[in-house]
Amino acid sequence: MKAIKLSVYQESANYKVPISHDFRESYPLPPYSTIIGMVHYLCNFKKYHPMKVSIQGSYGSTLSDLYTEYEFKNGMKFEPSRHQINVQGLGISRGVAQVQLMTDVNMVLHIIPDDQTEVKYIFNCLKQPREYPNIGRREDLAVFKDVKVVDIIKQHLEEDLRSGKYLDKQKSARKNWAAYIPIELLENNDDIFHMDTHDTSLAAGTKYNLNKVYSLVKTRKNKPAIRRWERHEVVYTEFTFLEDTVITADSDGDAVFTV
C-alpha cells in the first residue's frame, strides 16, 4: 500500500477544540478532519474521497494571542447601544477574544487514499499546491518541506523504537515527538507497545475524541440537515515499540498510526 508523506512546518497555528469559545483552545496537533479538509481543498475534490490519515509531530511552545471576534444572531435588528456594526439593518457585535497558538510546529503526515489510483493525483496536488497551503485557520500558513510517495509496510524491530526515531539509524532523532495513536491499538497490543513514561497505563498520554469526517443528517422536517461526525478516540503521547515485534511503518522508517 502506498501513501503520500508530508513533512510540514508551521511558525504558529491554532487547531481549534470545537467546544472552546471564550478562549479558543488548540489541540497539540491538527485533528484528522483538518488534514482531510486541507487535502480535499488542495485537490479540488467536491465530495468526500475516503482516506486514512496518520498524524505525528512536535511543537516548541504555546502562547496566547488576541483576535477580533464578530458575533451576530440571525435576524437580530441593529441596536446602536448593543451592536458596533450595521449591515443592512442587522446588528453585529465586535469584540476582542483570546486564542491559543502552537508555535514552531513540525509534523509528519501520512495520507492513504482508499482508492490507490488517486495516490499520484493527490501527490501532484500537494507537491504543487494551487495556492499557499494552510492548516488550522486561514492565516496559519504551512510550509511543505517535503512531499513524497512511500510504501506502508510491516517491519520487524531488532531493538526498541522510541518516538522521534527512525528505523534507519543514519537519521538523527527528533525531539519531543508524539503522535495521535488510536486507543484500540494501545489496548490490543500491550505486549509490543507502551507509553514513554514510568506509568504504562493510558493515563500516560492525553485522550482526545477527534473528528474525522461528517455526514449530513435530517433530524426534523423542513429543517436544515446537521453534521454528524465520525469520531475516533486517540491518545496523544510519546511512545516506544518493543524489540522483536512487527510494526506498521513507511519505507523511510517512520512508524504509522492510521485512522
Disulfide bonds with the S-S distance in Angstrom:
none
